[in-house]
Amino acid sequence: MVILNSPKRVNSMRLKLLSVSTVVLLSACDGSASSASPAAQAPAVNVVTLHSQPVALTTSLPGRTTAVRSAEVRPQVNGVIRRHGRATPVPAASK
């Protein structure tokens, strides 16, 4: 029975990965790139000179001037409320 996540199998895979990456890195170090002059390897580029100038920033945001919905507050009882269920009394509004 082979267990895929056994420590022996994981260490074997790490060793293989380490050896392959070492071979790849060492094969890239053949020294031929250092013999060429740096001026011959420089690519041609376009150059743009930037100048600062004032810019007016404006922001246009969409909005509404009227409400989408309106609500009417109406009393649920007729007349004047003199007493309610709270412990402290609320003074009646003077006319």
C-alpha positions in Angstrom: 0.0 0.0 0.0 1.4 3.4 -1.0 0.5 6.5 1.0 1.0 9.6 -1.1 1.6 12.0 1.8 4.1 9.8 3.7 7.2 11.7 5.1 9.5 9.4 3.0 7.7 10.3 -0.2 7.6 14.0 0.6 11.3 14.1 1.3 12.0 12.2 -1.9 10.0 14.7 -3.9 11.8 17.6 -2.2 15.2 16.1 -3.0 14.2 15.6 -6.7 12.9 19.2 -6.9 16.1 20.6 -5.3 18.3 18.7 -7.7 16.4 19.7 -10.8 16.4 23.4 -9.7 20.1 23.3 -9.0 20.9 21.9 -12.4 18.7 24.6 -14.1 20.4 27.4 -12.1 23.9 26.2 -12.7 23.3 25.6 -16.5 22.3 29.3 -16.8 25.8 30.3 -15.4 27.9 29.6 -18.4 29.7 33.0 -18.4 29.1 33.9 -22.1 26.8 36.8 -21.2 29.5 38.6 -19.2 31.9 38.8 -22.1 29.6 41.1 -24.2 29.8 44.8 -23.6 26.9 46.5 -21.8 26.6 49.2 -24.6 25.9 46.6 -27.2 23.0 45.1 -25.2 21.2 48.3 -24.4 17.9 48.4 -26.2 16.6 51.5 -28.1 13.9 53.3 -26.1 11.7 56.4 -26.7 12.1 59.3 -24.3 9.3 61.7 -23.3 10.0 64.8 -21.2 7.2 65.7 -18.8 6.4 69.2 -17.7 4.1 70.2 -14.8 1.1 72.3 -15.4 -2.0 73.2 -13.5 -5.1 71.1 -14.2 -8.6 72.0 -13.1 -10.2 69.0 -11.4 -14.0 68.6 -11.8 -16.3 65.9 -10.6 -19.7 65.4 -11.9 -21.9 63.2 -9.7 -25.4 62.1 -10.7 -28.1 62.9 -8.1 -31.7 63.6 -7.5 -33.3 66.8 -6.2 -36.6 65.2 -5.3 -37.2 62.2 -3.1 -37.9 58.8 -4.6 -40.4 58.0 -1.9 -42.4 60.2 0.5 -43.7 59.2 3.9 -46.6 60.7 5.8 -46.6 60.6 9.5 -50.1 60.2 10.9 -51.3 59.5 14.4 -52.8 56.2 15.2 -55.3 57.7 17.6 -57.7 60.6 17.6 -57.5 63.4 20.1 -54.8 64.5 22.5 -52.7 61.9 24.4 -52.4 62.9 28.0 -50.9 59.8 29.4 -48.9 56.8 28.1 -47.2 53.7 29.3 -43.9 55.2 30.3 -42.9 55.7 33.9 -42.1 59.4 33.6 -44.8 61.7 32.3 -44.3 63.6 29.1 -45.4 67.3 29.2 -48.2 68.2 26.9 -47.4 70.6 24.1 -48.6 74.2 24.7 -50.6 75.9 22.1 
